[in-house]
């Protein structure tokens, strides 16, 4: 029984590539969620600040 190293390399390369690709997608999604929540939170702070200054 011979090992087909070309096929083993392809399978390993695709596996590593897929793992890193998924990690990049997840990291991007988490970063984008943080940016969105930061913008939403800063909008609330400015509205609250205007209400307090007007009193």
N, C-alpha and C positions, 0 to 999 in steps of 0.2 A: 504494500500500500504506500503510494507516494503522496507527499503533501504538495498541493498546488499553491506555491508561495505567491504567485501573482493574484490568485483569487483571495487568498488570505489577506494580502495587502489591501486589496480593494475593499473587502468587507470591513477590515479594521479602519481604513481611511474614511469610509462612509460613516461608520459608527462614531468615530471621533468628531468628524465634521458635523454630524447631526447633533451630537451632544453640545458642542460649542455653539452651534446655530441656535438651538433652543435656549441656551443660557443667555445669549445675546438678546434674543427676543424678549425673554422674561425681564432682564435687566432694563431694557428700553421701556417696557410697559410699566415697570415700577417707577422708573425715573419720570416718565410722562405723567403718571398718576400724582406723584409728588409735586410736579410743576403746576398741575391743574388745581390741586387742593391748596397750594400756596397762594395762587392767584385768587381763588375763592375766599380764602381766609383774609387776605389783605383787603379785599373789597368790603368785607364785613367790618374790619377794624376802622376803615376810613369813614364808613357810615356811622359807626358808634362814636367816633371822635367828633363828628359834626354835631351829633345830638348832644354830647356833653358840653361842647363849646357854646352851643346856642342857649344853654340853660343859665 
